């Protein structure tokens, strides 16, 4: 029963991503209930304009965010279990989260780009970091399929 431990950095990245998914869902739900509830988020770096953006966005924007952040959480959780499929789910959800502002915000593409630039940088960094651990996820998946333990 010699189980290989999860790398600390990988586990930390997964937990941060799961927390980000939960926080994204929470903000979207609060934005749907009442925009004034988003006032606390304006004090968090990177979320200073969340209230104004949500106010000026398409009415389905919070619903789409809830769905995509939930999928992103699921992908991060699946990766935490070291399953390769979680990486692909996570990447698709994160790339869609980067694309929806261009479709649902009532701003020019240039304003969206500069407003969403920090999200873009973090998304690419996390996807790249997770990609480094793909071989470890493959091994976990192979061992689970074959029924052998590591």
DATACOR-V609636 format. One line per field, one symbol per residue. phi: phi as a letter, one per 30 degrees, with the letter a starting at -180 (. if undefined). burial: # if it has 16 or more other ideal C-beta (glycine too) atoms within 10 Angstrom, else .. A space follows every 50 residues. Layout:
# DATACOR-V609636
phi->???
burial->???
This chain:
# DATACOR-V609636
phi->.cddddeedddddddddddddddddedddddddaddddeddddcejbdcd dddddcceddeddddeddddddeddddddedicdeddddddddddddddd ddccdcbdddddeddcedddddddddddddddceedddddddddddiccc
burial->.....#...#..##..##.##..##.##.###.....#..#.....#..# #.##..#...##.###.#############.###.##.###.##..##.# #..##.#....#..##......#..#...#..#...#..##.........
